[in-house]
Amino acid sequence: MNCSTTIHVTVAGLILACAGMALSVQPATDPPRATPHESRQQDPNRMTNADFRSADWVNSRSVVNDNGEVIADVSNLVIDRGSGRIEHIVVKTGGVLGLGGREIAIPVNSFRWDSGKDQNLLLSATAEQLEKFPEFTPQTWSKVSGTLAKESDSRDPYAGSLDNPSTARVQGTITSVRRERLSGVGEQVLVVVATDEGANREIALGPTWFVNSSEIAPMRGDSVVIDTMALPRDPDHRSVATRLSANGKDLRLRDNNAKPLWHVDSSAASTSPTRLLLASDLQGKSVTCRGKQCGTVHDVIFERTSGDLAFLSIDPNENFLGIADTKRLVPWAVASVGSDGGIRLDASKEMILSSMETPTDLVSLNSSAGSVYKAYDVAPPRFEPLPPAPPTAAALGEDAWSTQGPVLRAIDRGSATKISGTVSNVHSVDLGEGVRPAKALTLKTTTGEQVVLLGPAWYMDNQPIKCDKGAVISSDVYQTTINGKPYWIARTIDVNGDHIVLIDSSNTPSWDRE
């Protein structure tokens, strides 16, 4: 958050916080076990229950509410740069015949799919509720890339497992690159290195979005030098990388204390890549195949039930492949998106030529997709359905935080006081059943530490309120009670001469004002 004299909404916070999808981190005294992203099916050529659709098809869907009213139209998809999973759907509201209107981004698991012939998206909300959301524009999207990097999923899957580890330098050739989804920490990149001494070493590098955005995103056949730390309790004898060197370039992954370098403090300037991309940004992008230009992205293909990006359809460069307009399928598992936006494939010319052409009818992929993975020598994924959608519009923030909701109604006006101190932590607070998480400050005061709630995380993460660690804050507060527990909640914030009103004199919060 950034401190400012005016409160306004940016798309960064909506995308990152509106979802309410932050995952709790389990104590990692032992390395977490993976839910394999590349689990093989019984029939390697058939993707059981898969439903492949192009991004253009998804973008042509309408959004319908529980009353059967069309309340918006899909216009774009927000995806994870590494895993390719859809995280938010950008919808346009209020337009007439495709003209006008405004765009907003909504968490993907707020939607359900209509099983009818139109196969539209279902959302438990009204058009009026959608109009309360901050607008999503290309201008705001381009301005928040740094914020997205800082707020992205940066949890360490091996925290607590790297105390006084033994270190080793591994030198050899990468023979395998795979991706694992670990509970609570997202997708990670692991490589197997055939060492110069004749051994095979499995090494965990880091989050897919971070590793694969680098100039030296790992590819099979790369000669590498990797500095590692051992995981002493790992039954697979896996190591964790601190630095990766290849082709004369370095990628630092952890510092000397094993702290991951993809964790960026919100108070520091960052050059880290953003974790999220727009699906439309992939269309037409240049593609390189192990360093050689090999075409452009013609289409983006998702598996509908899981929300996973499954394939890129590339229009090959005639000089590279010797063919003109034959579109070829490439699994997302061998693709990476650089920080420059370019697409790099861990694939050879021979792999692309042996891959199937992109079918006109994507339904046919259900029975033949396995052959595409076989062409690139990677395992077909198991497409897991998205978790159930929330049953009501509470997922969109219309919940206990409203003016007439229990959080505001429980405020004791007679408890008004002022708390001043230095920010020691900026964090989210789980407030229990029926109440979406709060964004909070822990202030170090002359009488000890105090936790002050600022407001619902889905809203506060939208705001440019600069309240980093070390900032000196003065806040007028009330006491409220949430699920039987007392909390201080900020009425106003004062920092560096700026005065920000969060709850006005009529008890109306800034997140519920027209």
ZAMARGU-4260 file (C-alpha; in steps of 0.2 Angstrom, whole numbers, plus 5000, padded with zeros to 4 digits):
<rodrens>
0) 5000/5000/5000 | 5006/5018/4997 | 5000/5033/5007 | 4991/5047/4998 | 4980/5061/5002
5) 4966/5054/4991 | 4960/5036/4990 | 4958/5029/4973 | 4957/5011/4967 | 4970/5003/4956
10) 4968/4986/4947 | 4983/4979/4956 | 4974/4977/4972 | 4958/4971/4964 | 4967/4957/4955
15) 4978/4952/4970 | 4966/4955/4985 | 4948/4954/4978 | 4951/4935/4976 | 4952/4932/4994
20) 4963/4917/4989 | 4978/4919/4999 | 4984/4902/5005 | 4990/4899/5022 | 5008/4893/5024
25) 5011/4877/5033 | 5026/4875/5044 | 5039/4867/5032 | 5049/4857/5045 | 5049/4844/5031
30) 5049/4848/5012 | 5031/4849/5006 | 5025/4835/4995 | 5019/4839/4978 | 5002/4837/4969
35) 5010/4832/4953 | 5006/4843/4939 | 5012/4830/4926 | 5003/4815/4932 | 5001/4802/4918
40) 4984/4796/4913 | 4979/4778/4911 | 4978/4781/4892 | 4993/4793/4887 | 4984/4799/4872
45) 4968/4803/4879 | 4965/4818/4891 | 4950/4811/4902 | 4936/4824/4904 | 4946/4838/4896
50) 4937/4852/4888 | 4949/4862/4877 | 4944/4880/4872 | 4952/4895/4864 | 4955/4911/4873
55) 4944/4919/4859 | 4930/4907/4863 | 4931/4911/4882 | 4931/4930/4877 | 4915/4927/4867
60) 4905/4921/4882 | 4892/4932/4892 | 4891/4933/4911 | 4873/4928/4917 | 4867/4930/4935
65) 4856/4918/4945 | 4840/4927/4938 | 4846/4923/4920 | 4850/4941/4917 | 4866/4945/4906
70) 4876/4957/4917 | 4893/4957/4908 | 4903/4950/4894 | 4920/4942/4895 | 4934/4952/4888
75) 4951/4945/4894 | 4959/4933/4905 | 4972/4936/4919 | 4984/4921/4920 | 4999/4916/4931
80) 5015/4919/4920 | 5022/4902/4926 | 5008/4890/4928 | 4997/4897/4915 | 4982/4895/4927
85) 4968/4908/4924 | 4966/4918/4940 | 4954/4932/4936 | 4942/4935/4922 | 4940/4952/4915
90) 4922/4957/4911 | 4914/4972/4903 | 4899/4979/4910 | 4886/4992/4905 | 4890/4992/4886
95) 4877/4993/4872 | 4880/4983/4857 | 4898/4980/4861 | 4901/4999/4863 | 4905/5009/4879
100) 4904/5000/4896 | 4918/4998/4909 | 4929/4983/4913 | 4932/4975/4930 | 4943/4959/4935
105) 4934/4946/4945 | 4942/4930/4953 | 4940/4915/4942 | 4932/4904/4956 | 4918/4916/4958
110) 4911/4910/4942 | 4902/4894/4937 | 4900/4887/4920 | 4882/4886/4912 | 4879/4868/4906
115) 4866/4874/4894 | 4869/4876/4875 | 4876/4894/4877 | 4889/4888/4890 | 4890/4906/4897
120) 4898/4910/4914 | 4887/4911/4929 | 4890/4924/4943 | 4880/4927/4959 | 4879/4946/4957
125) 4869/4960/4950 | 4874/4973/4938 | 4873/4986/4952 | 4885/4976/4962 | 4897/4975/4948
130) 4896/4994/4945 | 4904/4996/4962 | 4920/4988/4957 | 4936/4998/4952 | 4938/5000/4933
135) 4951/4989/4924 | 4960/4998/4910 | 4976/4995/4900 | 4983/5011/4908 | 4981/5005/4926
140) 4987/4988/4921 | 5003/4994/4914 | 5006/5005/4929 | 5005/4991/4942 | 5018/4978/4936
145) 5029/4982/4951 | 5015/4981/4963 | 5010/4964/4956 | 5028/4958/4958 | 5029/4963/4976
150) 5011/4956/4981 | 5013/4940/4971 | 5014/4923/4979 | 5032/4923/4986 | 5030/4909/4999
155) 5045/4898/5002 | 5041/4879/5001 | 5057/4875/5010 | 5056/4887/5025 | 5062/4879/5040
160) 5071/4865/5031 | 5087/4875/5026 | 5094/4878/5044 | 5113/4875/5043 | 5112/4865/5027
165) 5126/4857/5018 | 5131/4866/5002 | 5137/4859/4985 | 5141/4865/4968 | 5133/4854/4954
170) 5139/4855/4937 | 5132/4845/4922 | 5118/4845/4909 | 5100/4847/4912 | 5091/4831/4907
175) 5073/4835/4914 | 5063/4850/4918 | 5047/4848/4926 | 5034/4858/4936 | 5026/4854/4953
180) 5011/4862/4961 | 5015/4862/4980 | 5000/4865/4992 | 5000/4883/4998 | 5015/4889/4988
185) 5010/4887/4970 | 5020/4880/4955 | 5039/4876/4957 | 5052/4872/4944 | 5063/4857/4947
190) 5077/4850/4936 | 5087/4834/4935 | 5105/4837/4931 | 5117/4823/4925 | 5133/4828/4933
195) 5150/4828/4926 | 5153/4814/4939 | 5140/4803/4932 | 5126/4805/4945 | 5108/4812/4943
200) 5104/4826/4955 | 5086/4833/4957 | 5086/4852/4961 | 5072/4863/4966 | 5075/4881/4958
205) 5060/4891/4963 | 5043/4898/4958 | 5039/4895/4939 | 5034/4913/4936 | 5051/4919/4943
210) 5063/4906/4936 | 5055/4905/4919 | 5054/4924/4916 | 5073/4925/4917 | 5085/4925/4903
215) 5091/4908/4907 | 5075/4899/4910 | 5081/4881/4911 | 5079/4869/4896 | 5084/4852/4893
220) 5102/4850/4886 | 5108/4866/4895 | 5125/4865/4902 | 5124/4872/4920 | 5132/4876/4936
225) 5121/4876/4951 | 5125/4881/4969 | 5114/4870/4980 | 5109/4867/4998 | 5104/4850/5004
230) 5087/4845/5011 | 5092/4833/5024 | 5075/4826/5028 | 5069/4824/5010 | 5067/4806/5005
235) 5071/4809/4987 | 5088/4818/4992 | 5082/4834/4983 | 5093/4849/4984 | 5088/4868/4983
240) 5096/4880/4972 | 5104/4896/4977 | 5111/4901/4961 | 5110/4895/4943 | 5123/4899/4929
245) 5121/4895/4911 | 5127/4902/4895 | 5138/4915/4904 | 5123/4922/4914 | 5118/4920/4932
250) 5101/4919/4941 | 5102/4921/4959 | 5088/4912/4968 | 5093/4913/4987 | 5104/4924/4997
255) 5118/4917/5009 | 5105/4914/5023 | 5094/4904/5011 | 5081/4917/5010 | 5072/4917/4993
260) 5076/4932/4982 | 5059/4931/4974 | 5052/4938/4990 | 5052/4957/4987 | 5049/4968/5002
265) 5035/4980/4998 | 5046/4995/5004 | 5059/4992/4991 | 5060/4996/4973 | 5059/4981/4962
270) 5064/4975/4945 | 5056/4958/4948 | 5045/4951/4934 | 5026/4952/4937 | 5017/4935/4941
275) 5002/4939/4931 | 4999/4942/4913 | 4984/4946/4901 | 4980/4931/4890 | 4978/4944/4876
280) 4997/4949/4878 | 5002/4931/4872 | 4993/4933/4855 | 5005/4937/4841 | 5021/4936/4852
285) 5037/4930/4845 | 5042/4913/4849 | 5060/4906/4850 | 5064/4887/4850 | 5080/4885/4860
290) 5087/4901/4854 | 5081/4901/4836 | 5066/4911/4830 | 5052/4899/4825 | 5036/4909/4823
295) 5023/4918/4833 | 5008/4914/4844 | 4993/4911/4834 | 4981/4905/4847 | 4980/4902/4866
300) 4971/4886/4871 | 4964/4883/4889 | 4957/4868/4897 | 4940/4874/4903 | 4936/4864/4919
305) 4953/4868/4927 | 4956/4885/4920 | 4974/4879/4915 | 4982/4885/4899 | 4985/4869/4890
310) 4993/4874/4873 | 5000/4887/4862 | 4996/4886/4844 | 5010/4893/4834 | 5012/4900/4817
315) 5029/4893/4812 | 5042/4904/4804 | 5044/4897/4786 | 5062/4899/4786 | 5064/4889/4802
320) 5052/4874/4798 | 5051/4875/4779 | 5032/4876/4780 | 5021/4891/4779 | 5004/4892/4787
325) 5003/4876/4796 | 4999/4880/4814 | 5007/4868/4827 | 5002/4864/4845 | 5015/4867/4859
330) 5011/4861/4877 | 5012/4875/4889 | 5023/4864/4900 | 5038/4868/4888 | 5034/4886/4886
335) 5040/4901/4896 | 5037/4920/4895 | 5052/4931/4897 | 5052/4947/4907 | 5053/4955/4889
340) 5036/4946/4885 | 5044/4934/4872 | 5039/4916/4872 | 5053/4903/4873 | 5051/4885/4870
345) 5061/4870/4877 | 5058/4862/4860 | 5068/4857/4844 | 5063/4859/4826 | 5060/4841/4825
350) 5048/4841/4840 | 5038/4855/4832 | 5037/4846/4816 | 5031/4830/4824 | 5018/4839/4834
355) 5000/4838/4827 | 4992/4853/4818 | 4980/4864/4827 | 4963/4856/4824 | 4949/4867/4818
360) 4937/4859/4831 | 4946/4859/4847 | 4934/4845/4854 | 4945/4833/4844 | 4959/4836/4856
365) 4951/4827/4869 | 4955/4810/4861 | 4972/4816/4853 | 4980/4828/4865 | 4992/4815/4873
370) 5001/4813/4856 | 5006/4832/4857 | 5014/4829/4874 | 5023/4814/4867 | 5030/4824/4853
375) 5039/4835/4866 | 5043/4821/4878 | 5034/4828/4892 | 5020/4820/4903 | 5002/4825/4900
380) 4995/4835/4915 | 4980/4830/4925 | 4968/4844/4924 | 4960/4846/4941 | 4943/4855/4941
385) 4943/4873/4949 | 4937/4873/4967 | 4918/4877/4969 | 4912/4894/4967 | 4907/4904/4982
390) 4888/4903/4984 | 4884/4921/4985 | 4891/4938/4979 | 4901/4939/4996 | 4916/4934/4985
395) 4915/4951/4977 | 4916/4960/4993 | 4898/4962/4997 | 4899/4955/5014 | 4901/4959/5032
400) 4911/4974/5028 | 4897/4984/5021 | 4890/5000/5030 | 4876/4989/5038 | 4887/4974/5040
405) 4892/4967/5057 | 4910/4974/5057 | 4904/4993/5056 | 4888/4990/5066 | 4899/4983/5080
410) 4909/4999/5082 | 4909/5006/5099 | 4910/5025/5096 | 4914/5028/5114 | 4930/5018/5112
415) 4938/5032/5100 | 4956/5034/5104 | 4972/5037/5095 | 4986/5025/5092 | 5003/5030/5086
420) 5019/5021/5082 | 5031/5013/5069 | 5025/5000/5057 | 5033/4984/5061 | 5022/4973/5049
425) 5009/4975/5035 | 4998/4959/5034 | 4981/4951/5032 | 4971/4945/5047 | 4959/4931/5046
430) 4943/4936/5055 | 4934/4920/5055 | 4918/4913/5047 | 4908/4925/5036 | 4920/4939/5036
435) 4933/4942/5022 | 4951/4945/5028 | 4957/4962/5034 | 4972/4972/5029 | 4981/4977/5045
440) 4996/4986/5052 | 5006/4980/5067 | 5012/4996/5076 | 5026/4997/5088 | 5021/5009/5101
445) 5028/5015/5118 | 5017/5003/5127 | 5020/4988/5115 | 5013/4982/5099 | 4996/4985/5093
450) 4987/4978/5078 | 4975/4990/5069 | 4963/4984/5055 | 4963/4996/5040 | 4948/4988/5030
455) 4944/4973/5020 | 4959/4967/5011 | 4950/4966/4994 | 4948/4985/4995 | 4964/4991/5004
460) 4976/4982/4993 | 4968/4993/4979 | 4974/5008/4988 | 4990/5018/4985 | 4993/5019/5004
465) 5012/5019/5008 | 5012/5011/5025 | 5028/5001/5023 | 5039/4994/5038 | 5047/5008/5047
470) 5034/5021/5043 | 5028/5032/5057 | 5009/5031/5058 | 4996/5040/5069 | 4978/5033/5068
475) 4962/5037/5075 | 4954/5021/5079 | 4938/5013/5086 | 4935/4996/5094 | 4924/4984/5085
480) 4920/4966/5089 | 4921/4952/5075 | 4916/4934/5078 | 4917/4938/5097 | 4935/4945/5096
485) 4939/4964/5099 | 4949/4973/5086 | 4955/4991/5084 | 4949/4998/5067 | 4956/5014/5059
490) 4945/5029/5056 | 4959/5039/5049 | 4978/5037/5045 | 4991/5051/5046 | 5008/5048/5039
495) 5021/5061/5032 | 5008/5075/5033 | 4995/5065/5023 | 4978/5063/5031 | 4967/5048/5025
500) 4949/5045/5030 | 4944/5027/5030 | 4928/5029/5040 | 4919/5045/5040 | 4909/5054/5054
505) 4893/5045/5048 | 4901/5028/5050 | 4902/5026/5031 | 4918/5017/5026 | 4927/5023/5010
510) 4925/5005/5002 | 4906/5007/5003 | 4904/5025/4997 | 4896/5029/4980
</rodrens>
